[in-house]
Amino acid sequence: MGKLGWTLALLFAVLVGYIWYEPAFDPESLRGARVVVTGCSTGIGEQMAYHYARLGARVLITARREARLKEVVAKMKDLGAQEAIYVAGDIISGPPCICPGGLDYLVLNHLGTSHKSKKAFLWDGDMEFLHDHVMINYYSYIRLASLALPLLHKTNGSLVVVGSVAGKIGHPFSAFYAATKFGLDGFFTSLRQELTFQMSKDIKPSPPSDCAMAIIKGGATRQREIYYPWRDAWFVTKLRPLVPDLLDYMTRSIYPPLKEKSPLFTVDEH
């Protein structure tokens, strides 16, 4: 194997190691942690609540069904939760389910239910149905995250958003669901960038007329997707799933330094 072969093999090994690398997890780091988990009456949310309980966290769970939440809280206490309480109600306009004494983790996991007779169906133009899902699966996530950010900033806490492959790849018969999940991925990816923003350079915009023509050509030739400018857009789109942290850093590097913080990140020191 020549020098080029060894170089490629080394780069491949580094890439594989980066993709499969997982930071060490210390279970004790969650003992006594103040955690809020939404959508805990069943499924993944319920199981997360039990895991946090076993790890000795102080957990507040939310969902619509109060009777079911009582059952989950009872089991959490049996499993060793330092504290387990619930808030039942409307996740959209109800009172914020945020611990007044502080917050270390906010886990957004809730999901809107369908009033249709089946979970998967062809999009039929039902705008009222779409509106309901956008409010629950998109708007409420942003609302709760915005309320929690000042608290998480004080404790150097974590915001956890449970996504879906439907937010990465469009599937048939779930257009309404994919729309909200793609929206969440875009919003929280951008928010992550804002939270970790560092010094950077100026950005040079692409000529609008050239971009417009690229779109026109793509439409005329029925291309699946258009990347413009191709060298930049295609590269970052395809590379992001492999090295997301590197691409996030590269994305931040093209923007000018922040001159002020969002009001959400302003902490009252008194």
C-alpha positions as CSV (number, residue, x, y, z in Angstrom):
1,M,0.0,0.0,0.0
2,G,1.5,3.3,-1.1
3,K,1.6,6.6,0.9
4,L,-1.7,7.7,-0.6
5,G,-3.4,4.5,0.5
6,W,-2.1,4.8,4.0
7,T,-3.3,8.4,4.2
8,L,-6.8,7.5,3.0
9,A,-6.9,4.6,5.4
10,L,-5.9,6.9,8.3
11,L,-8.5,9.5,7.4
12,F,-11.2,6.8,7.1
13,A,-10.2,5.4,10.6
14,V,-10.4,8.9,12.1
15,L,-13.8,9.5,10.5
16,V,-15.2,6.2,11.8
17,G,-13.8,6.9,15.2
18,Y,-15.4,10.3,15.2
19,I,-18.8,9.0,14.1
20,W,-18.8,6.2,16.7
21,Y,-17.3,8.2,19.6
22,E,-19.5,8.6,22.6
23,P,-18.6,10.7,25.6
24,A,-18.3,8.8,28.9
25,F,-21.5,8.9,30.9
26,D,-21.4,9.3,34.7
27,P,-24.7,8.2,36.3
28,E,-23.9,10.1,39.4
29,S,-24.1,13.3,37.5
30,L,-27.9,12.9,37.4
31,R,-28.4,12.2,41.1
32,G,-30.4,15.1,42.5
33,A,-30.7,16.8,39.1
34,R,-33.8,18.8,38.5
35,V,-35.5,17.5,35.4
36,V,-38.7,18.3,33.4
37,V,-39.9,15.7,30.9
38,T,-42.9,16.4,28.7
39,G,-45.1,13.7,27.1
40,C,-44.7,11.1,29.9
41,S,-48.0,9.2,29.9
42,T,-46.7,6.5,27.6
43,G,-43.9,5.4,25.3
44,I,-40.4,7.0,25.2
45,G,-41.4,9.7,27.6
46,E,-42.6,7.3,30.3
47,Q,-39.5,5.2,30.0
48,M,-37.3,8.3,30.3
49,A,-39.1,9.2,33.5
50,Y,-38.3,5.8,34.9
51,H,-34.7,6.0,33.9
52,Y,-34.3,9.4,35.6
53,A,-36.0,8.0,38.7
54,R,-33.6,5.1,38.9
55,L,-30.7,7.5,38.7
56,G,-32.0,9.5,41.6
57,A,-33.1,12.7,39.9
58,R,-35.8,15.1,40.9
59,V,-38.4,14.9,38.1
60,L,-41.4,16.8,37.0
61,I,-43.4,15.1,34.3
62,T,-46.2,16.4,32.1
63,A,-49.0,15.0,29.8
64,R,-52.7,15.4,29.3
65,R,-54.0,12.3,31.2
66,E,-53.8,13.0,34.9
67,A,-54.8,9.5,35.9
68,R,-52.0,8.0,33.9
69,L,-49.5,10.6,35.3
70,K,-50.4,9.5,38.8
71,E,-49.5,5.9,38.0
72,V,-46.2,6.9,36.4
73,V,-45.2,9.1,39.4
74,A,-46.0,6.3,41.8
75,K,-43.7,3.9,39.9
76,M,-41.0,6.6,39.7
77,K,-41.0,6.9,43.5
78,D,-40.7,3.2,43.9
79,L,-37.7,3.2,41.5
80,G,-35.8,5.7,43.7
81,A,-36.6,9.2,42.4
82,Q,-35.6,11.8,45.0
83,E,-38.7,13.7,44.0
84,A,-41.5,12.9,41.4
85,I,-44.4,15.2,40.7
86,Y,-46.6,15.9,37.7
87,V,-48.5,18.7,35.9
88,A,-51.5,17.7,33.8
89,G,-52.9,20.0,31.2
90,D,-52.7,21.8,27.9
91,I,-49.0,22.0,26.8
92,I,-49.8,24.9,24.4
93,S,-51.4,27.6,26.6
94,G,-51.4,26.1,30.0
95,P,-49.1,27.2,32.9
96,P,-45.4,26.6,32.2
97,C,-44.3,23.3,33.6
98,I,-41.0,24.6,34.8
99,C,-39.5,24.0,38.3
100,P,-39.6,27.3,40.2
101,G,-36.5,26.2,42.3
102,G,-34.3,25.8,39.3
103,L,-33.8,23.5,36.3
104,D,-30.9,21.3,35.1
105,Y,-32.6,19.4,32.2
106,L,-35.6,20.1,30.0
107,V,-36.6,17.2,27.9
108,L,-39.2,18.0,25.2
109,N,-40.8,14.8,24.0
110,H,-44.6,15.4,23.8
111,L,-46.5,14.6,20.6
112,G,-49.9,15.7,19.3
113,T,-52.5,13.0,18.7
114,S,-54.5,12.6,15.5
115,H,-58.2,13.1,15.3
116,K,-58.2,11.1,12.1
117,S,-59.3,7.5,12.1
118,K,-55.7,6.4,11.2
119,K,-52.2,7.6,12.0
120,A,-51.0,7.7,8.5
121,F,-52.9,9.1,5.5
122,L,-52.5,11.1,2.3
123,W,-52.4,14.9,2.9
124,D,-56.0,16.0,2.2
125,G,-55.7,19.8,2.8
126,D,-57.2,19.8,6.3
127,M,-55.7,23.1,7.5
128,E,-57.4,22.9,10.9
129,F,-55.8,19.6,11.5
130,L,-52.4,20.9,10.4
131,H,-52.8,23.9,12.6
132,D,-53.4,21.7,15.7
133,H,-50.3,19.7,15.0
134,V,-48.1,22.7,14.4
135,M,-49.3,24.2,17.7
136,I,-48.5,21.0,19.7
137,N,-45.5,19.6,17.8
138,Y,-43.8,22.8,17.0
139,Y,-45.0,26.0,18.7
140,S,-45.2,24.4,22.2
141,Y,-41.6,23.2,21.9
142,I,-40.4,26.6,21.2
143,R,-42.6,28.2,23.9
144,L,-41.3,25.9,26.6
145,A,-37.7,26.1,25.4
146,S,-37.9,29.9,25.5
147,L,-39.3,29.9,29.0
148,A,-36.6,27.5,30.2
149,L,-33.5,29.1,28.6
150,P,-32.9,31.6,31.4
151,L,-33.1,28.9,34.0
152,L,-30.9,26.6,32.1
153,H,-28.4,29.4,31.6
154,K,-28.1,29.9,35.3
155,T,-27.4,26.3,36.0
156,N,-25.4,25.5,32.8
157,G,-28.2,23.0,32.2
158,S,-29.2,21.1,29.0
159,L,-32.1,21.4,26.6
160,V,-33.0,18.0,25.1
161,V,-35.3,17.9,22.1
162,V,-36.6,14.4,21.0
163,G,-36.7,14.4,17.2
164,S,-37.5,11.9,14.5
165,V,-36.1,10.6,11.3
166,A,-39.2,12.1,9.8
167,G,-37.5,15.5,10.5
168,K,-34.5,14.4,8.3
169,I,-36.2,12.4,5.5
170,G,-39.7,12.9,4.2
171,H,-41.9,9.9,4.4
172,P,-45.2,9.3,2.5
173,F,-48.5,9.6,4.4
174,S,-47.1,11.8,7.2
175,A,-46.7,15.2,5.6
176,F,-48.3,17.0,8.5
177,Y,-46.0,15.3,11.0
178,A,-42.8,15.7,8.9
179,A,-43.5,19.4,8.5
180,T,-43.4,19.9,12.3
181,K,-40.3,17.7,12.8
182,F,-38.4,19.4,10.0
183,G,-39.3,22.7,11.5
184,L,-38.1,21.6,14.9
185,D,-34.8,20.4,13.5
186,G,-34.2,23.7,11.7
187,F,-35.2,25.9,14.7
188,F,-33.1,24.0,17.3
189,T,-30.1,23.5,15.1
190,S,-30.1,27.3,14.6
191,L,-30.6,27.9,18.3
192,R,-27.7,25.6,19.1
193,Q,-25.5,27.7,16.9
194,E,-26.7,30.9,18.6
195,L,-25.9,29.4,22.0
196,T,-22.4,28.4,21.1
197,F,-21.6,31.3,18.8
198,Q,-18.0,32.3,18.6
199,M,-15.9,34.9,16.8
200,S,-15.9,34.6,13.0
201,K,-15.4,36.3,9.7
202,D,-17.7,38.2,7.3
203,I,-19.9,36.3,4.9
204,K,-19.9,37.0,1.2
205,P,-23.4,36.5,-0.2
206,S,-24.0,34.8,-3.6
207,P,-25.5,36.9,-6.4
208,P,-29.3,36.7,-6.1
209,S,-29.8,36.7,-9.9
210,D,-27.5,33.7,-10.3
211,C,-29.3,31.9,-7.5
212,A,-32.7,32.7,-9.1
213,M,-31.6,31.3,-12.4
214,A,-30.3,28.1,-10.8
215,I,-33.8,27.6,-9.2
216,I,-35.5,28.2,-12.6
217,K,-33.2,25.7,-14.3
218,G,-33.9,23.2,-11.6
219,G,-37.6,23.6,-12.0
220,A,-37.5,23.3,-15.7
221,T,-35.4,20.1,-15.6
222,R,-37.4,18.6,-12.7
223,Q,-34.4,18.1,-10.5
224,R,-35.0,16.6,-7.1
225,E,-33.0,19.4,-5.3
226,I,-31.0,22.4,-6.2
227,Y,-27.8,23.3,-4.3
228,Y,-26.6,26.9,-4.8
229,P,-23.8,27.7,-4.7
230,W,-23.2,24.1,-5.5
231,R,-19.7,23.8,-4.0
232,D,-20.8,25.2,-0.6
233,A,-24.4,24.1,-0.3
234,W,-24.0,20.5,-1.5
235,F,-20.8,20.0,0.6
236,V,-22.3,21.0,3.9
237,T,-25.6,19.3,3.3
238,K,-24.1,15.9,2.6
239,L,-21.3,16.2,5.1
240,R,-23.4,17.3,8.1
241,P,-24.8,13.8,9.0
242,L,-21.2,12.5,9.2
243,V,-19.5,15.4,11.2
244,P,-22.3,17.6,12.6
245,D,-20.1,19.4,15.1
246,L,-17.5,20.3,12.5
247,L,-20.2,21.6,10.2
248,D,-21.8,23.6,13.0
249,Y,-18.4,25.2,13.7
250,M,-17.8,26.0,10.0
251,T,-21.3,27.5,9.8
252,R,-20.7,29.8,12.8
253,S,-17.3,30.8,11.3
254,I,-18.9,32.7,8.4
255,Y,-20.9,35.1,10.6
256,P,-19.7,38.3,12.3
257,P,-19.2,38.3,16.1
258,L,-22.2,38.9,18.3
259,K,-22.5,42.5,19.6
260,E,-25.3,41.7,22.1
261,K,-27.1,38.7,23.6
262,S,-30.7,37.6,23.2
263,P,-32.9,38.9,26.1
264,L,-33.6,35.3,26.8
265,F,-30.0,34.8,27.9
266,T,-29.9,37.8,30.2
267,V,-29.6,36.7,33.8
268,D,-30.8,38.7,36.7
269,E,-27.9,38.5,39.2
270,H,-30.0,39.9,42.1
